[in-house]
């Protein structure tokens, strides 16, 4: 048997990556069109992606794995946005937070189908549930680190329980944004972003010392 060359291996890897991308984008299109994740059969996904069943299962063990891969892209973009936020000096942190939340809400609206599917599947699929939890835990850890850093330099009062505060503002904020997007046409986005910012900033980061 002729050995597989590096060029052949690279070609195979590129084709596999292209196939995975093809399937991921197919699911994204179906979700963006308003189809519920639970109602999208594997066969429906195969038809949209233009791949065979054997090809699909060679790359994804289950339909939910496609959703996790699609959601992972979104998670990384949001987490990177969170990492870039810093309280800063010489500027009202609430104003910076408000701009940050407006960006977050914009991203959530642009990917509403994916986020809705993720929340839906997390309620009955353990693997997706674990991913969804890990997603928010990543944000929680980022906010917790920032709070502790602010406490270390004296900007945030020492009596703020950083662990509890980060959980409240991250997990509660996620629920608030999800509900807002479901019931608001976008006209209230700036107001929600501003209220979240004020609650985070004055409720935790710059809470008056007790």
C-alpha positions as a Markdown table, in Angstrom:
| # | Residue | x | y | z |
|---|---|---|---|---|
| 1 | Unk | 0.0 | 0.0 | 0.0 |
| 2 | Unk | 1.3 | 3.4 | -1.0 |
| 3 | Unk | 2.0 | 5.6 | 2.1 |
| 4 | Unk | -0.1 | 8.7 | 2.6 |
| 5 | Unk | 1.9 | 11.8 | 1.8 |
| 6 | Unk | 1.8 | 15.0 | 3.7 |
| 7 | Unk | 0.1 | 16.7 | 0.8 |
| 8 | Unk | -2.6 | 14.0 | 0.8 |
| 9 | Unk | -3.1 | 14.3 | 4.6 |
| 10 | Unk | -3.4 | 18.1 | 4.3 |
| 11 | Unk | -5.9 | 17.7 | 1.5 |
| 12 | Unk | -8.0 | 15.3 | 3.6 |
| 13 | Unk | -7.9 | 17.6 | 6.6 |
| 14 | Unk | -8.9 | 20.6 | 4.5 |
| 15 | Unk | -11.8 | 18.6 | 3.0 |
| 16 | Unk | -12.9 | 17.5 | 6.4 |
| 17 | Unk | -12.8 | 21.0 | 7.8 |
| 18 | Unk | -14.8 | 22.2 | 4.7 |
| 19 | Unk | -17.4 | 19.5 | 5.3 |
| 20 | Unk | -17.8 | 20.4 | 9.0 |
| 21 | Unk | -18.2 | 24.1 | 8.1 |
| 22 | Unk | -20.8 | 23.2 | 5.4 |
| 23 | Unk | -22.9 | 21.3 | 8.0 |
| 24 | Unk | -22.5 | 24.0 | 10.7 |
| 25 | Unk | -23.5 | 26.8 | 8.3 |
| 26 | Unk | -26.5 | 24.7 | 7.2 |
| 27 | Unk | -27.8 | 24.4 | 10.8 |
| 28 | Unk | -27.2 | 28.2 | 11.2 |
| 29 | Unk | -29.3 | 28.9 | 8.2 |
| 30 | Unk | -32.2 | 26.7 | 9.4 |
| 31 | Unk | -32.1 | 28.3 | 12.9 |
| 32 | Unk | -32.0 | 31.8 | 11.5 |
| 33 | Unk | -35.0 | 31.0 | 9.3 |
| 34 | Unk | -37.0 | 30.4 | 12.5 |
| 35 | Unk | -37.0 | 26.6 | 12.7 |
| 36 | Unk | -36.8 | 25.1 | 16.2 |
| 37 | Unk | -33.8 | 23.0 | 16.9 |
| 38 | Unk | -35.9 | 20.1 | 18.2 |
| 39 | Unk | -37.9 | 20.0 | 15.0 |
| 40 | Unk | -34.8 | 20.0 | 12.7 |
| 41 | Unk | -34.2 | 16.3 | 11.9 |
| 42 | Unk | -30.9 | 15.0 | 10.8 |
| 43 | Unk | -32.3 | 14.3 | 7.4 |
| 44 | Unk | -33.4 | 17.9 | 7.1 |
| 45 | Unk | -29.9 | 19.0 | 8.1 |
| 46 | Unk | -28.4 | 16.6 | 5.5 |
| 47 | Unk | -30.6 | 18.0 | 2.8 |
| 48 | Unk | -29.7 | 21.6 | 3.7 |
| 49 | Unk | -26.0 | 20.9 | 3.9 |
| 50 | Unk | -25.9 | 18.7 | 0.8 |
| 51 | Unk | -24.0 | 15.8 | 2.4 |
| 52 | Unk | -24.7 | 12.2 | 2.9 |
| 53 | Unk | -25.7 | 10.5 | 6.2 |
| 54 | Unk | -22.4 | 8.7 | 6.3 |
| 55 | Unk | -20.5 | 11.9 | 5.7 |
| 56 | Unk | -22.4 | 13.6 | 8.5 |
| 57 | Unk | -21.8 | 10.9 | 11.1 |
| 58 | Unk | -18.1 | 10.7 | 10.1 |
| 59 | Unk | -17.8 | 14.3 | 11.4 |
| 60 | Unk | -20.5 | 14.7 | 14.0 |
| 61 | Unk | -21.7 | 11.9 | 16.4 |
| 62 | Unk | -25.0 | 13.7 | 17.0 |
| 63 | Unk | -27.0 | 16.6 | 15.8 |
| 64 | Unk | -26.4 | 18.4 | 19.0 |
| 65 | Unk | -22.6 | 18.3 | 18.4 |
| 66 | Unk | -23.2 | 20.6 | 15.4 |
| 67 | Unk | -25.1 | 23.0 | 17.6 |
| 68 | Unk | -22.2 | 23.0 | 20.2 |
| 69 | Unk | -19.7 | 23.7 | 17.4 |
| 70 | Unk | -21.8 | 26.6 | 16.1 |
| 71 | Unk | -22.4 | 28.0 | 19.6 |
| 72 | Unk | -18.7 | 27.7 | 20.4 |
| 73 | Unk | -17.9 | 30.3 | 17.7 |
| 74 | Unk | -20.4 | 32.7 | 19.3 |
| 75 | Unk | -19.1 | 32.0 | 22.8 |
| 76 | Unk | -15.6 | 32.9 | 21.8 |
| 77 | Unk | -16.6 | 36.2 | 20.3 |
| 78 | Unk | -18.6 | 37.2 | 23.4 |
| 79 | Unk | -15.9 | 36.0 | 25.8 |
| 80 | Unk | -13.3 | 38.0 | 23.9 |
| 81 | Unk | -15.5 | 41.0 | 24.2 |
| 82 | Unk | -15.8 | 40.5 | 27.9 |
| 83 | Unk | -12.1 | 40.1 | 28.3 |
| 84 | Unk | -11.5 | 43.4 | 26.6 |
| 85 | Unk | -13.7 | 45.3 | 29.1 |
| 86 | Unk | -11.8 | 47.0 | 31.8 |
| 87 | Unk | -13.1 | 49.6 | 34.3 |
| 88 | Unk | -10.5 | 52.1 | 33.1 |
| 89 | Unk | -9.5 | 55.5 | 34.5 |
| 90 | Unk | -10.9 | 58.9 | 33.7 |
| 91 | Unk | -14.2 | 57.7 | 32.4 |
| 92 | Unk | -17.5 | 56.7 | 34.0 |
| 93 | Unk | -17.4 | 52.9 | 34.1 |
| 94 | Unk | -21.2 | 52.8 | 33.8 |
| 95 | Unk | -20.9 | 54.4 | 30.4 |
| 96 | Unk | -18.3 | 51.9 | 29.3 |
| 97 | Unk | -20.5 | 49.1 | 30.6 |
| 98 | Unk | -23.5 | 50.4 | 28.7 |
| 99 | Unk | -21.6 | 50.4 | 25.4 |
| 100 | Unk | -20.3 | 46.9 | 26.2 |
| 101 | Unk | -23.9 | 45.6 | 26.8 |
| 102 | Unk | -25.2 | 47.3 | 23.7 |
| 103 | Unk | -22.6 | 45.3 | 21.7 |
| 104 | Unk | -23.5 | 42.1 | 23.6 |
| 105 | Unk | -27.2 | 42.6 | 22.8 |
| 106 | Unk | -26.5 | 43.3 | 19.2 |
| 107 | Unk | -24.5 | 40.1 | 18.9 |
| 108 | Unk | -27.3 | 38.2 | 20.7 |
| 109 | Unk | -29.9 | 39.6 | 18.3 |
| 110 | Unk | -27.8 | 38.7 | 15.3 |
| 111 | Unk | -27.5 | 35.1 | 16.5 |
| 112 | Unk | -30.9 | 34.8 | 18.2 |
| 113 | Unk | -31.7 | 31.5 | 16.5 |
| 114 | Unk | -28.5 | 29.8 | 17.7 |
| 115 | Unk | -28.9 | 31.1 | 21.3 |
| 116 | Unk | -32.6 | 30.1 | 21.4 |
| 117 | Unk | -31.6 | 26.6 | 20.2 |
| 118 | Unk | -28.8 | 26.4 | 22.7 |
| 119 | Unk | -31.1 | 27.3 | 25.6 |
| 120 | Unk | -33.7 | 24.9 | 24.4 |
| 121 | Unk | -31.4 | 21.9 | 23.9 |
| 122 | Unk | -29.7 | 22.5 | 27.2 |
| 123 | Unk | -32.9 | 21.6 | 29.0 |
| 124 | Unk | -33.0 | 18.0 | 27.7 |
| 125 | Unk | -29.5 | 17.3 | 26.3 |
| 126 | Unk | -26.8 | 16.8 | 29.0 |
| 127 | Unk | -23.9 | 17.5 | 26.7 |
| 128 | Unk | -25.4 | 20.8 | 25.5 |
| 129 | Unk | -26.4 | 21.6 | 29.1 |
| 130 | Unk | -22.8 | 21.1 | 30.2 |
| 131 | Unk | -21.6 | 23.3 | 27.3 |
| 132 | Unk | -24.2 | 26.0 | 28.2 |
| 133 | Unk | -23.1 | 26.0 | 31.8 |
| 134 | Unk | -19.4 | 26.1 | 30.9 |
| 135 | Unk | -20.2 | 29.0 | 28.7 |
| 136 | Unk | -21.6 | 31.1 | 31.5 |
| 137 | Unk | -19.0 | 29.9 | 33.9 |
| 138 | Unk | -16.4 | 31.4 | 31.6 |
| 139 | Unk | -18.0 | 34.8 | 31.8 |
| 140 | Unk | -18.4 | 34.4 | 35.5 |
| 141 | Unk | -14.7 | 33.7 | 35.9 |
| 142 | Unk | -13.8 | 36.7 | 33.8 |
| 143 | Unk | -16.0 | 39.1 | 35.8 |
| 144 | Unk | -14.8 | 37.5 | 39.1 |
| 145 | Unk | -11.2 | 38.2 | 38.2 |
| 146 | Unk | -12.0 | 41.8 | 37.3 |
| 147 | Unk | -13.9 | 42.3 | 40.6 |
| 148 | Unk | -11.0 | 40.9 | 42.6 |
| 149 | Unk | -8.5 | 43.0 | 40.8 |
| 150 | Unk | -10.6 | 46.1 | 41.5 |
| 151 | Unk | -10.8 | 45.1 | 45.2 |
| 152 | Unk | -7.0 | 44.6 | 45.3 |
| 153 | Unk | -6.4 | 48.2 | 44.2 |
| 154 | Unk | -9.1 | 49.6 | 46.5 |
| 155 | Unk | -11.5 | 50.6 | 43.8 |
| 156 | Unk | -14.2 | 48.1 | 44.7 |
| 157 | Unk | -15.1 | 47.8 | 48.4 |
| 158 | Unk | -13.7 | 44.8 | 50.3 |
| 159 | Unk | -17.1 | 44.0 | 51.7 |
| 160 | Unk | -18.4 | 43.1 | 48.2 |
| 161 | Unk | -18.6 | 39.3 | 48.0 |
| 162 | Unk | -16.9 | 39.0 | 44.6 |
| 163 | Unk | -18.0 | 35.4 | 44.1 |
| 164 | Unk | -21.7 | 36.0 | 44.8 |
| 165 | Unk | -21.7 | 39.3 | 42.9 |
| 166 | Unk | -20.2 | 37.8 | 39.8 |
| 167 | Unk | -22.8 | 35.0 | 39.8 |
| 168 | Unk | -25.7 | 37.4 | 40.2 |
| 169 | Unk | -24.6 | 39.8 | 37.5 |
| 170 | Unk | -23.5 | 37.2 | 34.9 |
| 171 | Unk | -26.2 | 34.5 | 35.3 |
| 172 | Unk | -28.9 | 37.1 | 36.1 |
| 173 | Unk | -27.8 | 39.3 | 33.2 |
| 174 | Unk | -27.9 | 36.4 | 30.8 |
| 175 | Unk | -31.5 | 35.7 | 31.7 |
| 176 | Unk | -32.5 | 39.3 | 31.5 |
| 177 | Unk | -30.9 | 39.7 | 28.0 |
| 178 | Unk | -32.6 | 36.5 | 26.7 |
| 179 | Unk | -36.0 | 37.6 | 28.0 |
| 180 | Unk | -35.6 | 41.1 | 26.6 |
| 181 | Unk | -34.7 | 39.9 | 23.1 |
| 182 | Unk | -37.7 | 37.6 | 23.1 |
| 183 | Unk | -40.2 | 40.4 | 24.0 |
| 184 | Unk | -38.6 | 43.6 | 22.7 |
| 185 | Unk | -38.3 | 44.7 | 19.0 |
| 186 | Unk | -35.0 | 46.4 | 19.6 |
| 187 | Unk | -36.3 | 49.8 | 20.5 |
| 188 | Unk | -35.5 | 49.2 | 24.2 |
| 189 | Unk | -32.0 | 47.8 | 23.7 |
| 190 | Unk | -30.2 | 50.9 | 24.7 |
| 191 | Unk | -32.3 | 51.3 | 27.8 |
| 192 | Unk | -31.7 | 47.7 | 28.9 |
| 193 | Unk | -28.0 | 48.1 | 28.3 |
| 194 | Unk | -27.9 | 51.3 | 30.4 |
| 195 | Unk | -29.8 | 49.7 | 33.3 |
| 196 | Unk | -27.6 | 46.6 | 33.3 |
| 197 | Unk | -24.6 | 48.9 | 33.3 |
| 198 | Unk | -25.8 | 50.9 | 36.2 |
| 199 | Unk | -26.7 | 47.8 | 38.2 |
| 200 | Unk | -23.3 | 46.2 | 37.6 |
| 201 | Unk | -21.3 | 49.3 | 38.1 |
| 202 | Unk | -23.0 | 50.9 | 41.2 |
| 203 | Unk | -24.2 | 47.6 | 42.6 |
| 204 | Unk | -20.9 | 45.8 | 42.6 |
| 205 | Unk | -17.9 | 47.5 | 41.1 |
| 206 | Unk | -18.4 | 50.9 | 42.8 |
| 207 | Unk | -20.9 | 50.0 | 45.5 |
| 208 | Unk | -20.7 | 52.5 | 48.4 |
| 209 | Unk | -18.6 | 51.0 | 51.2 |
| 210 | Unk | -20.7 | 49.5 | 54.0 |
